[in-house]
């Protein structure tokens, strides 16, 4: 890691990094070089320097590995898609059954409301006939 140009302190981590453009194409397993802005914890000086990258040959990504990972991800996505489609079908069936249940409940509620209206009408007629029978005269205010 680079040293601070003012105080000479060794700075471990950059604040920001970016790749350095190269004129030649990178070889297989080779990573792009990085540059970074560092900030010294002692004197708070900010400076630019190259970032050293440690590359293990085992960690180098090959196209074959990437294709394998992409295939694995695709298979997982296909399984997820299949599961989601099954859940959607189940939810649509449940929605249809709930809608029919709501319709049945609405019909029952309307029938009860009609029956109550009929009862209220009958009761009003009975009250009127009883008033006529008893000769009840309503007081008007």
SEDONU-230554 format. One record per residue (C-alpha): residue number from 1; residue in one letter; chain; x, y, z. Coordinates in Angstrom, 1 decimal, always signed. Example, Ala and Ser with C-alpha at 12.3 -4.5 7.8 and 13.67 -1.06 7.14 Angstrom:
k 1 r A c A c1 +12.3 c2 -4.5 c3 +7.8 .
k 2 r S c A c1 +13.7 c2 -1.1 c3 +7.1 .
END
This chain:
k 1 r X c A c1 +0.0 c2 +0.0 c3 +0.0 .
k 2 r X c A c1 +1.2 c2 +3.5 c3 -0.7 .
k 3 r X c A c1 +2.8 c2 +5.9 c3 +1.8 .
k 4 r X c A c1 +1.5 c2 +9.5 c3 +2.4 .
k 5 r X c A c1 +3.6 c2 +12.0 c3 +0.5 .
k 6 r X c A c1 +3.4 c2 +14.5 c3 +3.4 .
k 7 r X c A c1 +4.0 c2 +12.4 c3 +6.5 .
k 8 r X c A c1 +5.1 c2 +9.1 c3 +5.0 .
k 9 r X c A c1 +2.4 c2 +7.1 c3 +6.9 .
k 10 r X c A c1 +1.4 c2 +3.8 c3 +5.3 .
k 11 r X c A c1 -2.3 c2 +4.1 c3 +4.1 .
k 12 r X c A c1 -4.1 c2 +0.8 c3 +3.9 .
k 13 r X c A c1 -7.5 c2 +1.4 c3 +2.1 .
k 14 r X c A c1 -8.4 c2 +3.8 c3 -0.7 .
k 15 r X c A c1 -11.4 c2 +6.1 c3 -0.4 .
k 16 r X c A c1 -12.3 c2 +5.5 c3 -4.1 .
k 17 r X c A c1 -10.9 c2 +3.3 c3 -6.9 .
k 18 r X c A c1 -11.3 c2 +3.1 c3 -10.7 .
k 19 r X c A c1 -9.7 c2 +1.1 c3 -13.5 .
k 20 r X c A c1 -6.7 c2 +2.5 c3 -15.4 .
k 21 r X c A c1 -7.4 c2 +2.2 c3 -19.1 .
k 22 r X c A c1 -4.9 c2 +0.0 c3 -21.0 .
k 23 r X c A c1 -3.8 c2 +0.3 c3 -24.6 .
k 24 r X c A c1 -3.3 c2 -3.4 c3 -24.9 .
k 25 r X c A c1 -6.0 c2 -6.1 c3 -24.4 .
k 26 r X c A c1 -5.9 c2 -7.9 c3 -21.1 .
k 27 r X c A c1 -4.6 c2 -11.5 c3 -21.1 .
k 28 r X c A c1 -6.7 c2 -14.4 c3 -19.7 .
k 29 r X c A c1 -6.8 c2 -14.2 c3 -15.9 .
k 30 r X c A c1 -5.3 c2 -10.7 c3 -15.9 .
k 31 r X c A c1 -7.1 c2 -8.0 c3 -14.1 .
k 32 r X c A c1 -7.2 c2 -4.3 c3 -15.0 .
k 33 r X c A c1 -4.9 c2 -2.1 c3 -13.0 .
k 34 r X c A c1 -6.6 c2 +0.2 c3 -10.5 .
k 35 r X c A c1 -5.9 c2 +3.7 c3 -9.3 .
k 36 r X c A c1 -7.3 c2 +5.2 c3 -6.2 .
k 37 r X c A c1 -7.6 c2 +8.2 c3 -3.9 .
k 38 r X c A c1 -6.2 c2 +7.7 c3 -0.5 .
k 39 r X c A c1 -6.6 c2 +9.7 c3 +2.7 .
k 40 r X c A c1 -3.9 c2 +9.7 c3 +5.3 .
k 41 r X c A c1 -5.3 c2 +9.1 c3 +8.8 .
k 42 r X c A c1 -2.5 c2 +11.1 c3 +10.4 .
k 43 r X c A c1 -2.4 c2 +14.3 c3 +8.4 .
k 44 r X c A c1 -5.7 c2 +14.0 c3 +6.5 .
k 45 r X c A c1 -3.9 c2 +14.6 c3 +3.2 .
k 46 r X c A c1 -5.5 c2 +13.2 c3 +0.1 .
k 47 r X c A c1 -3.4 c2 +11.8 c3 -2.7 .
k 48 r X c A c1 -3.7 c2 +9.5 c3 -5.8 .
k 49 r X c A c1 -1.8 c2 +6.3 c3 -6.1 .
k 50 r X c A c1 -1.9 c2 +2.9 c3 -7.9 .
k 51 r X c A c1 -3.8 c2 +0.3 c3 -6.0 .
k 52 r X c A c1 -2.0 c2 -3.0 c3 -5.6 .
k 53 r X c A c1 -4.2 c2 -6.0 c3 -6.3 .
k 54 r X c A c1 -3.4 c2 -9.5 c3 -5.2 .
k 55 r X c A c1 -4.6 c2 -12.1 c3 -7.7 .
k 56 r X c A c1 -4.6 c2 -15.8 c3 -6.9 .
k 57 r X c A c1 -4.6 c2 -18.0 c3 -10.0 .
k 58 r X c A c1 -7.3 c2 -20.0 c3 -8.4 .
k 59 r X c A c1 -9.5 c2 -17.0 c3 -8.1 .
k 60 r X c A c1 -9.1 c2 -16.0 c3 -11.7 .
k 61 r X c A c1 -12.4 c2 -16.2 c3 -13.5 .
k 62 r X c A c1 -12.6 c2 -18.1 c3 -16.7 .
k 63 r X c A c1 -15.4 c2 -17.9 c3 -19.3 .
k 64 r X c A c1 -16.2 c2 -21.6 c3 -18.7 .
k 65 r X c A c1 -16.7 c2 -20.8 c3 -14.9 .
k 66 r X c A c1 -18.9 c2 -17.8 c3 -15.8 .
k 67 r X c A c1 -21.0 c2 -19.9 c3 -18.2 .
k 68 r X c A c1 -21.5 c2 -22.6 c3 -15.5 .
k 69 r X c A c1 -22.6 c2 -19.9 c3 -13.0 .
k 70 r X c A c1 -24.9 c2 -18.4 c3 -15.5 .
k 71 r X c A c1 -26.5 c2 -21.8 c3 -16.3 .
k 72 r X c A c1 -26.9 c2 -22.4 c3 -12.5 .
k 73 r X c A c1 -28.6 c2 -19.0 c3 -12.1 .
k 74 r X c A c1 -30.8 c2 -19.6 c3 -15.1 .
k 75 r X c A c1 -31.9 c2 -23.0 c3 -13.7 .
k 76 r X c A c1 -32.7 c2 -21.3 c3 -10.3 .
k 77 r X c A c1 -34.7 c2 -18.6 c3 -12.1 .
k 78 r X c A c1 -36.6 c2 -21.2 c3 -14.1 .
k 79 r X c A c1 -37.5 c2 -23.0 c3 -10.9 .
k 80 r X c A c1 -38.6 c2 -19.8 c3 -9.3 .
k 81 r X c A c1 -40.7 c2 -18.9 c3 -12.4 .
k 82 r X c A c1 -42.4 c2 -22.3 c3 -12.2 .
k 83 r X c A c1 -43.1 c2 -21.9 c3 -8.5 .
k 84 r X c A c1 -44.5 c2 -18.5 c3 -9.1 .
k 85 r X c A c1 -46.8 c2 -19.7 c3 -11.9 .
k 86 r X c A c1 -48.1 c2 -22.5 c3 -9.7 .
k 87 r X c A c1 -48.8 c2 -20.0 c3 -6.9 .
k 88 r X c A c1 -50.5 c2 -17.6 c3 -9.3 .
k 89 r X c A c1 -52.8 c2 -20.5 c3 -10.5 .
k 90 r X c A c1 -53.6 c2 -21.4 c3 -6.9 .
k 91 r X c A c1 -54.4 c2 -17.8 c3 -6.1 .
k 92 r X c A c1 -56.6 c2 -17.4 c3 -9.1 .
k 93 r X c A c1 -58.6 c2 -20.6 c3 -8.1 .
k 94 r X c A c1 -58.9 c2 -19.2 c3 -4.6 .
k 95 r X c A c1 -60.0 c2 -15.9 c3 -5.9 .
k 96 r X c A c1 -62.7 c2 -17.5 c3 -8.1 .
k 97 r X c A c1 -64.0 c2 -19.5 c3 -5.1 .
k 98 r X c A c1 -64.0 c2 -16.4 c3 -2.9 .
k 99 r X c A c1 -65.9 c2 -14.4 c3 -5.6 .
k 100 r X c A c1 -68.6 c2 -17.1 c3 -5.9 .
k 101 r X c A c1 -68.9 c2 -17.2 c3 -2.1 .
k 102 r X c A c1 -69.2 c2 -13.4 c3 -2.0 .
k 103 r X c A c1 -72.0 c2 -13.6 c3 -4.7 .
k 104 r X c A c1 -73.8 c2 -16.2 c3 -2.7 .
k 105 r X c A c1 -73.6 c2 -14.1 c3 +0.5 .
k 106 r X c A c1 -74.9 c2 -11.1 c3 -1.4 .
k 107 r X c A c1 -77.9 c2 -13.1 c3 -2.7 .
k 108 r X c A c1 -78.6 c2 -14.3 c3 +0.9 .
k 109 r X c A c1 -78.3 c2 -10.8 c3 +2.3 .
k 110 r X c A c1 -80.6 c2 -9.4 c3 -0.4 .
k 111 r X c A c1 -83.2 c2 -12.1 c3 +0.3 .
k 112 r X c A c1 -83.1 c2 -11.3 c3 +4.0 .
k 113 r X c A c1 -83.4 c2 -7.6 c3 +3.3 .
k 114 r X c A c1 -86.5 c2 -8.3 c3 +1.1 .
k 115 r X c A c1 -88.0 c2 -10.5 c3 +3.7 .
k 116 r X c A c1 -87.5 c2 -7.8 c3 +6.4 .
k 117 r X c A c1 -89.1 c2 -5.2 c3 +4.1 .
k 118 r X c A c1 -92.1 c2 -7.4 c3 +3.6 .
k 119 r X c A c1 -92.4 c2 -8.0 c3 +7.3 .
k 120 r X c A c1 -92.1 c2 -4.2 c3 +8.1 .
k 121 r X c A c1 -94.8 c2 -3.5 c3 +5.4 .
k 122 r X c A c1 -97.1 c2 -6.2 c3 +6.9 .
k 123 r X c A c1 -96.6 c2 -4.8 c3 +10.4 .
k 124 r X c A c1 -97.4 c2 -1.3 c3 +9.2 .
k 125 r X c A c1 -100.6 c2 -2.6 c3 +7.6 .
k 126 r X c A c1 -101.5 c2 -4.3 c3 +10.9 .
k 127 r X c A c1 -100.9 c2 -1.1 c3 +12.9 .
k 128 r X c A c1 -103.1 c2 +0.8 c3 +10.5 .
k 129 r X c A c1 -105.9 c2 -1.7 c3 +10.6 .
k 130 r X c A c1 -105.7 c2 -1.8 c3 +14.5 .
k 131 r X c A c1 -105.9 c2 +2.0 c3 +14.6 .
k 132 r X c A c1 -108.9 c2 +1.9 c3 +12.4 .
k 133 r X c A c1 -110.5 c2 -0.9 c3 +14.4 .
k 134 r X c A c1 -110.0 c2 +0.9 c3 +17.7 .
k 135 r X c A c1 -110.9 c2 +4.3 c3 +16.3 .
k 136 r X c A c1 -107.6 c2 +5.9 c3 +17.1 .
k 137 r X c A c1 -107.3 c2 +9.4 c3 +16.0 .
k 138 r X c A c1 -103.8 c2 +10.8 c3 +15.5 .
k 139 r X c A c1 -103.1 c2 +14.2 c3 +17.1 .
k 140 r X c A c1 -101.6 c2 +16.7 c3 +14.7 .
k 141 r X c A c1 -99.3 c2 +19.3 c3 +16.0 .
END
